[in-house]
């Protein structure tokens, strides 16, 4: 069986669709799966043993390039096309298609649950009688290899960190509007050390290096040193992730790692910690969530007014096992 899985562009959004890909793999374990996504997602899928092929698609290419890609995909004669992006590929390719949000909406507003529901409902609609696992399938679509594991173990040894005795701190975000003040992250790093004896590790992409540096925190700096698969290895060895709204949050959610996430302009019910796997910290600003790319006010009250104490209170709940169900 040949399946085309068309996912989203931004890395965080791609990770939100991975449970759907896991469900497809569990439903058709012998299938040849091709994933179509943006070049940014290549680090997740290139060399990934859970898929057969990755095709990078840039939505800004010319019409001629679009046509060439369509003809290439058409020659593959896919048995099933699952399109979570809403493209013409999902409408015109494949003997069977999942390209619309069929049926009633799920109770959760979170996009990880919504994407999974869309895939689950579409599979059952196209293949009546198909038996599917309940709930979230086992995470297998963001795969770390032995080399990744050894690399993270080496970084931990070099910095004197022990598994289960550190927290991961992610002070960056693609949009500056989503960044909690760096000095607030620094205070939390100090408090986590004083209250729980936990050391901290700063993480992020290369572009997040200024945000990591600005914290001035006494923490191991792994910023720009890990791929997404390597970050997954690191998170699974940690006690907690402290983060802004970012792809790192969704990586933690995918693997069930507890996370405290500070949310301002974006909707935590749609993009926050995954169900039962973290706590979103917000303030009751009348303007949030605005989902805007630019703030129209003189100051970012939705982020700047989030107190260190409210974040620490959330961290204490996770570290002591009193995590509430959010959705």
C-alpha positions in Angstrom: 0.0 0.0 0.0 1.3 3.5 -0.9 0.3 6.4 1.3 1.0 10.2 0.9 0.9 12.1 4.1 0.8 15.9 3.5 1.6 17.8 6.7 2.1 21.4 7.7 5.1 23.8 7.4 6.3 25.1 10.7 8.1 22.6 12.9 5.8 23.0 15.8 2.7 22.5 13.6 4.3 19.4 12.0 4.8 17.8 15.4 1.2 18.4 16.2 0.3 16.2 13.2 2.7 13.3 14.2 0.1 11.3 16.2 -1.9 11.1 13.0 1.1 9.7 11.2 1.6 7.3 14.0 -2.0 6.1 13.7 -1.5 5.5 10.0 1.6 3.5 10.6 -0.1 1.3 13.2 -3.1 0.8 10.9 -1.0 -0.1 7.9 2.4 -1.4 9.3 3.6 -2.6 5.9 2.7 0.6 4.0 5.1 2.7 2.0 4.6 6.2 3.4 5.7 9.4 1.6 5.6 12.6 3.7 5.3 16.0 2.0 6.2 19.0 4.1 8.3 22.2 4.1 12.1 22.2 3.9 12.1 23.3 7.6 10.7 19.9 8.5 13.4 18.0 6.8 15.2 17.4 10.1 12.3 15.5 11.4 11.8 13.2 8.4 15.0 12.8 6.5 16.5 9.5 7.5 13.5 8.7 9.6 12.9 4.9 9.6 9.1 5.3 10.1 8.6 6.7 6.6 9.8 5.6 3.1 10.4 9.0 1.6 10.4 12.7 2.4 9.6 15.4 -0.2 10.3 19.0 0.6 7.6 21.4 -0.7 8.0 25.1 -0.9 4.7 26.8 -1.2 6.3 29.9 -2.8 7.6 28.1 -5.9 6.4 28.8 -9.4 3.3 27.3 -11.0 5.6 25.3 -13.2 7.3 23.7 -10.2 3.9 22.9 -8.7 2.9 21.2 -11.8 6.1 19.2 -12.0 5.6 18.0 -8.4 2.0 17.1 -9.1 3.0 15.0 -12.1 5.7 13.3 -10.0 3.2 12.4 -7.3 0.6 11.4 -9.8 3.0 8.8 -11.2 3.3 7.2 -7.7 -0.4 6.1 -7.9 -1.0 6.5 -4.1 -3.7 4.2 -2.6 -4.4 6.8 0.1 -3.7 10.6 0.4 -4.0 12.2 3.8 -3.8 16.0 3.4 -3.7 18.0 6.7 -2.5 21.1 4.8 -5.5 21.6 2.4 -3.7 21.5 -0.9 -4.8 20.4 -4.4 -2.7 17.3 -3.9 -5.2 16.1 -1.4 -8.1 16.8 -3.8 -6.7 15.3 -7.0 -4.4 12.5 -6.0 -5.0 9.0 -4.5 -7.6 6.3 -4.8 -8.9 7.3 -1.3 -8.5 10.7 0.3 -8.7 12.3 3.7 -8.7 16.0 2.9 -11.6 17.5 4.8 -12.6 17.7 8.5 -15.4 15.1 8.2 -17.9 14.5 11.0 -18.4 16.3 14.3 -15.5 18.2 15.9 -13.7 16.6 18.8 -14.3 17.9 22.3 -10.8 19.2 22.5 -9.8 22.4 20.8 -6.1 21.4 20.8 -4.7 20.9 17.4 -2.9 17.7 18.3 -6.2 16.1 19.1 -8.0 17.7 16.1 -5.4 16.4 13.6 -5.6 13.0 15.2 -9.4 13.0 15.1 -9.3 14.0 11.4 -7.0 11.1 10.5 -8.9 8.6 12.7 -12.3 9.6 11.3 -11.0 9.6 7.7 -9.5 6.2 8.0 -12.7 4.7 9.4 -14.7 6.4 6.7 -12.5 5.0 3.9 -11.8 1.6 5.5 -15.0 0.4 7.3 -14.2 -2.2 9.9 -10.5 -1.0 10.4 -9.4 -1.5 14.0 -7.6 1.5 15.4 -5.9 2.0 18.8 -7.8 4.3 21.2 -6.3 7.6 22.4 -2.9 8.8 21.4 -0.9 6.1 19.5 2.7 5.3 20.6 5.0 8.1 19.4 7.2 6.7 16.7 7.4 9.4 13.9 10.1 11.5 15.6 12.8 9.0 15.8 16.2 9.3 17.4 18.9 6.9 16.5 21.7 5.4 18.6 24.1 8.1 17.5 21.6 10.8 18.8 21.4 9.0 22.1 25.1 8.8 22.5 25.5 12.5 21.5 23.1 13.6 24.2 24.8 11.3 26.8 28.1 12.9 25.9 26.8 16.4 26.3 25.4 15.5 29.7 28.7 13.9 30.9 30.6 17.0 29.7 28.4 19.3 31.8 28.1 17.0 34.8 24.4 16.5 34.4 22.5 13.4 35.5 19.3 12.1 34.0 16.3 13.0 36.1 18.1 15.8 37.9 17.8 18.7 35.5 15.1 20.8 33.8 15.2 22.0 30.2 14.6 25.7 29.7 13.6 27.1 26.3 13.5 31.0 26.4 13.3 31.6 22.7 10.4 31.6 20.2 10.1 32.4 16.5 8.1 35.5 17.3 9.5 38.0 19.8 5.9 38.6 21.0 5.8 35.1 22.4 9.0 35.5 24.6 8.7 35.8 28.3 11.3 38.2 29.7 14.8 36.6 29.8 15.4 37.8 33.3 12.2 36.0 34.5 13.6 32.7 33.1 16.8 33.4 34.9 15.0 33.8 38.3 13.2 30.5 37.7 16.4 28.7 37.0 17.7 30.0 40.4 14.6 29.0 42.2 14.4 25.5 40.8 18.0 25.0 41.9 17.3 26.3 45.4 14.0 24.5 46.0 14.6 21.2 44.2 18.4 21.0 43.6 17.7 20.8 39.9 20.2 22.2 37.4 19.0 23.7 34.1 19.8 23.3 30.4 19.1 26.1 27.9 17.9 24.9 24.5 16.8 26.4 21.2 17.7 26.9 17.6 20.8 28.9 16.6 18.5 31.9 16.2 17.5 31.6 19.9 21.1 32.1 21.1 20.5 35.8 22.0 17.5 34.8 24.1 19.5 32.1 25.9 22.4 34.5 26.5 20.1 37.2 27.8 18.9 35.0 30.6 22.4 35.2 32.2 21.3 32.1 34.0 23.8 29.6 35.6 22.8 26.8 33.3 24.4 24.5 30.7 23.9 26.0 27.3 22.9 23.6 24.6 21.3 26.2 22.4 21.9 25.5 18.7 23.5 22.1 19.6 20.6 19.7 19.1 18.4 18.5 16.3 14.7 17.9 17.1 15.4 14.2 17.5 18.3 14.9 19.9 16.2 17.4 21.8 13.6 14.6 22.2 16.4 12.4 23.8 17.3 15.3 26.1 13.7 16.0 27.2 13.0 12.3 28.0 16.0 12.4 30.4 14.7 15.6 32.1 12.2 16.3 34.9 10.5 19.2 33.3 10.4 21.7 30.3 10.0 25.4 31.0 9.2 27.2 27.7 7.5 29.8 25.7 5.0 28.8 22.9 7.4 26.9 20.6 8.2 23.7 18.7 10.0 22.5 21.8 6.8 22.6 23.7 5.1 20.3 21.2 8.2 18.0 21.2 7.7 17.6 25.0 4.0 17.0 24.6 4.5 14.4 21.9 6.6 12.3 24.2 4.6 13.0 27.4 7.3 15.1 29.1 5.7 17.6 31.6 5.9 21.2 30.5 5.2 24.6 31.9 4.5 27.0 29.0 4.0 30.7 29.2 1.4 31.9 26.8 0.5 35.4 25.7 -0.8 36.3 22.2 -1.6 32.7 21.2 -4.4 30.4 22.4 -3.2 27.9 24.9 -6.3 25.8 24.4 -5.3 25.2 20.8 -1.5 25.3 21.0 -0.6 24.8 24.6 0.7 21.8 26.6 -0.9 18.6 25.3 -3.8 17.2 27.3 -2.7 16.1 30.7 0.9 16.8 29.9 1.6 20.3 31.2 0.3 23.6 32.4 -0.1 26.8 30.5 0.5 30.0 32.5 -1.3 33.1 31.4 -2.6 36.4 32.7 -6.2 37.6 32.3 -5.4 40.4 29.8 -8.5 41.5 27.9 -6.6 41.5 24.6 -5.5 37.9 24.7 -5.4 35.6 22.8 -5.1 38.0 19.9 -3.2 35.7 17.5 -1.5 38.8 16.0 1.9 39.1 14.5 2.4 42.6 16.0 1.3 44.0 19.3 -0.9 47.2 19.0 -0.2 48.3 22.6 2.8 50.1 24.1 3.7 47.1 26.2 3.1 43.3 26.0 1.0 43.0 29.1 0.0 39.4 28.2 3.7 38.3 28.6 5.3 40.9 30.8 2.7 40.6 33.5 3.2 36.8 33.9 4.8 36.5 37.3 7.7 34.3 38.3 5.6 33.0 41.2 2.8 31.8 38.9 5.3 30.0 36.8 7.0 28.4 39.8 3.6 27.4 41.2 2.9 25.5 38.0 6.4 23.9 38.1 5.8 22.7 41.7 2.6 21.0 40.6 4.4 19.1 37.9 7.4 18.2 40.0 5.2 17.0 42.9 2.9 15.0 40.6 -0.3 17.2 41.0 -0.8 17.8 37.3 -4.4 18.8 36.4 -6.1 17.7 33.2 -6.4 20.8 31.1 -8.8 20.1 28.2 
